[in-house]
Amino acid sequence: MKQLINVPETVVADALRGMAAAHPDLTVDVENRVITRADAPVAGKVALVSGGGSGHEPLHGGFVGLGMLDAACPGEVFTSPVPDQMTRAAAAVDSGAGVLFVVKNYTGDVLNFDMAAELAEDEGVQIARVLVEDDVAVTDSTFTAGRRGTGGTLFVEKIAGAAAQEGAPLDRVAAVARQVSESCRSFGVALSPCTTPAKGSPTFELPAGELELGVGIHGEPGRERRGMMTSGEIADATVEALLADRMPTAPVLALVNGMGATPLLELYGFNAEVQRALSERGVVVARTLVGNYVTSLDMAGCSLTLCQADEETLKLWDAPVRTPGLRWGI
Amino acid sequence: MKQLINVPETVVADALRGMAAAHPDLTVDVENRVITRADAPVAGKVALVSGGGSGHEPLHGGFVGLGMLDAACPGEVFTSPVPDQMTRAAAAVDSGAGVLFVVKNYTGDVLNFDMAAELAEDEGVQIARVLVEDDVAVTDSTFTAGRRGTGGTLFVEKIAGAAAQEGAPLDRVAAVARQVSESCRSFGVALSPCTTPAKGSPTFELPAGELELGVGIHGEPGRERRGMMTSGEIADATVEALLADRMPTAPVLALVNGMGATPLLELYGFNAEVQRALSERGVVVARTLVGNYVTSLDMAGCSLTLCQADEETLKLWDAPVRTPGLRWGI
């Protein structure tokens, strides 16, 4: 696979320089790898900090801004950021109201955010943490004990971010984040593997006529490989996997997400089948987002995340947001 | 290449059903293939109508909404829509203030929009037309006499759309559109070919170690093939091709565009090199947009569009826009 890069060693730094040039609303510390709202710390506001390996853009750096994250810490591609990035980010955005760490459930991220929380608390920053573990495909995986954190992260960051923007205190923002995290379920499908800059070749093999059901966002194995399926069959399999884990008892927010290389034309077609599959099973969809939001470099494929939403959650979802990757109402 | 589709024959209809489900602000006529603002016609406002082959999403359907297009007509993949779609769209969105057709310079689109203009005028709709022909790579191409229309379309639709939203009359909106069209220059690079649903295999061959400089958004041949280049070398070649055609005499708007399958991480890294290459040559960048906006299905690669902008153009660029693909200020 050919890549639009200089050398693998500078891919993350190059991208951060490019983000800095494109987004004057952000402050990008290229050397220390911290992206913050340019207006941080926001007086009196609880701050949200997330981060993780690069290669999932716009997650997380593209979700920094009003109504969502205050800071993001990008690691190397598919590699956890280090605790120093997280403590530096927390110090930069804490207004005194405390900081919520949003952590995807991968072993490295969990360990490093835990260490960073201790260090930040030593420095007088109040820290709460929410773990995102929404991927129903498998329990335990290549980089994970328990379930992987994937598309649900977007809902946690957006909805808890809105609560913080409205002035909720840290314990309330953390409670909202945990409730959203518990309300999210995701399932992903790969049509092709992805290629990391360091490796320069596909991270796993997927024969020409097969797809992988339940794939992780780093190409981790899913539940099974099958012969190629239609968009409708993939939607049925995906929806069944989600509803078997939990049947929603309220309307849902739906994220129909591209893994990176699947055209938007195909994602919209997949959305039509997802809506049909949900409707046939009695699930009411309140809002739908279609696009590439939690990606896996140049992997072809898709994932579906459902987030059960009460009235309050829906209000927070609809609240204004202004980030490079998600923007409305302002 | 595996595709997330049902059958090739329903790809466009499936995508339109998926768009309808995701975007309540749009009215999607799946049978007749017309996407309109749900609130159209807007009293007293000049309407903008565009369209073209599918496979370039979010262009054009994703740019329908407040401050941009009033309607879009999607054709089959890489195939012009038919005149009936365009006259139907014009009739649906005309408030009596007239309609501007935004036409990319491909033979089929030009002929069909011309025919639609005659039919619409016969029905009493006042029509103006702007041709977008911004691709400096080649003169005459597979589907084109003259220059191809590519990334500049986004600037024409956004900036003329803002003028219409502010209440400018048809002759003024058309003049703004033509001025923007003349101010835009684009150049594209392919790292891999794309695969149309109907063909199911790559539309052209590109050997493992080569890229195509000056490629079109349907995979049309460019200027030359070269051995693989770094992101910095591609930025230099691209910027040189644009500035050789026209050296800007005012600050520019820059669109650093992905062809579909290139990760956002790489596009941001490419943007860093584009900004360096422009800065070294004395070009001032007023605004930068990075992402997948004018795509070519699952092609890997990128394009750069520069739009020279005076103060008035910049004001119209910054004006509020609310579409699925581009949204700010509202």
Chai-1 contact restraints between the chains, C-beta under 6 A:
chainA,res_idxA,chainB,res_idxB,connection_type,confidence,min_distance_angstrom,max_distance_angstrom,comment,restraint_id
A,K2,B,L191,contact,1.0,0.0,6.0,A-B,restraint_1
A,K2,B,M228,contact,1.0,0.0,6.0,A-B,restraint_2
A,L4,B,S231,contact,1.0,0.0,6.0,A-B,restraint_3
A,L4,B,T262,contact,1.0,0.0,6.0,A-B,restraint_4
A,L4,B,E266,contact,1.0,0.0,6.0,A-B,restraint_5
A,L4,B,F270,contact,1.0,0.0,6.0,A-B,restraint_6
A,I5,B,S231,contact,1.0,0.0,6.0,A-B,restraint_7
A,I5,B,E266,contact,1.0,0.0,6.0,A-B,restraint_8
A,N6,B,T230,contact,1.0,0.0,6.0,A-B,restraint_9
A,N6,B,S231,contact,1.0,0.0,6.0,A-B,restraint_10
A,N6,B,G232,contact,1.0,0.0,6.0,A-B,restraint_11
A,D14,B,G269,contact,1.0,0.0,6.0,A-B,restraint_12
A,D14,B,A272,contact,1.0,0.0,6.0,A-B,restraint_13
A,A15,B,L265,contact,1.0,0.0,6.0,A-B,restraint_14
A,A15,B,Y268,contact,1.0,0.0,6.0,A-B,restraint_15
A,A15,B,G269,contact,1.0,0.0,6.0,A-B,restraint_16
A,R17,B,A272,contact,1.0,0.0,6.0,A-B,restraint_17
A,G18,B,Y268,contact,1.0,0.0,6.0,A-B,restraint_18
A,G18,B,G269,contact,1.0,0.0,6.0,A-B,restraint_19
A,G18,B,N271,contact,1.0,0.0,6.0,A-B,restraint_20
A,G18,B,A272,contact,1.0,0.0,6.0,A-B,restraint_21
A,M19,B,Y268,contact,1.0,0.0,6.0,A-B,restraint_22
A,A21,B,Q275,contact,1.0,0.0,6.0,A-B,restraint_23
A,A22,B,N271,contact,1.0,0.0,6.0,A-B,restraint_24
A,A22,B,T288,contact,1.0,0.0,6.0,A-B,restraint_25
A,A22,B,V290,contact,1.0,0.0,6.0,A-B,restraint_26
A,S54,B,L265,contact,1.0,0.0,6.0,A-B,restraint_27
A,G55,B,L265,contact,1.0,0.0,6.0,A-B,restraint_28
A,E57,B,L264,contact,1.0,0.0,6.0,A-B,restraint_29
A,E57,B,L265,contact,1.0,0.0,6.0,A-B,restraint_30
A,L191,B,K2,contact,1.0,0.0,6.0,A-B,restraint_31
A,M228,B,K2,contact,1.0,0.0,6.0,A-B,restraint_32
A,T230,B,N6,contact,1.0,0.0,6.0,A-B,restraint_33
A,S231,B,L4,contact,1.0,0.0,6.0,A-B,restraint_34
A,S231,B,I5,contact,1.0,0.0,6.0,A-B,restraint_35
A,S231,B,N6,contact,1.0,0.0,6.0,A-B,restraint_36
A,G232,B,N6,contact,1.0,0.0,6.0,A-B,restraint_37
A,G260,B,P263,contact,1.0,0.0,6.0,A-B,restraint_38
A,A261,B,A261,contact,1.0,0.0,6.0,A-B,restraint_39
A,A261,B,D298,contact,1.0,0.0,6.0,A-B,restraint_40
A,T262,B,L4,contact,1.0,0.0,6.0,A-B,restraint_41
A,P263,B,G260,contact,1.0,0.0,6.0,A-B,restraint_42
A,P263,B,L297,contact,1.0,0.0,6.0,A-B,restraint_43
A,P263,B,D298,contact,1.0,0.0,6.0,A-B,restraint_44
A,L264,B,E57,contact,1.0,0.0,6.0,A-B,restraint_45
A,L265,B,A15,contact,1.0,0.0,6.0,A-B,restraint_46
A,L265,B,S54,contact,1.0,0.0,6.0,A-B,restraint_47
A,L265,B,G55,contact,1.0,0.0,6.0,A-B,restraint_48
A,L265,B,E57,contact,1.0,0.0,6.0,A-B,restraint_49
A,E266,B,L4,contact,1.0,0.0,6.0,A-B,restraint_50
A,E266,B,I5,contact,1.0,0.0,6.0,A-B,restraint_51
A,Y268,B,A15,contact,1.0,0.0,6.0,A-B,restraint_52
A,Y268,B,G18,contact,1.0,0.0,6.0,A-B,restraint_53
A,Y268,B,M19,contact,1.0,0.0,6.0,A-B,restraint_54
A,G269,B,D14,contact,1.0,0.0,6.0,A-B,restraint_55
A,G269,B,A15,contact,1.0,0.0,6.0,A-B,restraint_56
A,G269,B,G18,contact,1.0,0.0,6.0,A-B,restraint_57
A,F270,B,L4,contact,1.0,0.0,6.0,A-B,restraint_58
A,N271,B,G18,contact,1.0,0.0,6.0,A-B,restraint_59
A,N271,B,A22,contact,1.0,0.0,6.0,A-B,restraint_60
A,A272,B,D14,contact,1.0,0.0,6.0,A-B,restraint_61
A,A272,B,R17,contact,1.0,0.0,6.0,A-B,restraint_62
A,A272,B,G18,contact,1.0,0.0,6.0,A-B,restraint_63
A,Q275,B,A21,contact,1.0,0.0,6.0,A-B,restraint_64
A,T288,B,A22,contact,1.0,0.0,6.0,A-B,restraint_65
A,V290,B,A22,contact,1.0,0.0,6.0,A-B,restraint_66
A,L297,B,P263,contact,1.0,0.0,6.0,A-B,restraint_67
A,D298,B,A261,contact,1.0,0.0,6.0,A-B,restraint_68
A,D298,B,P263,contact,1.0,0.0,6.0,A-B,restraint_69
A,R327,B,R327,contact,1.0,0.0,6.0,A-B,restraint_70
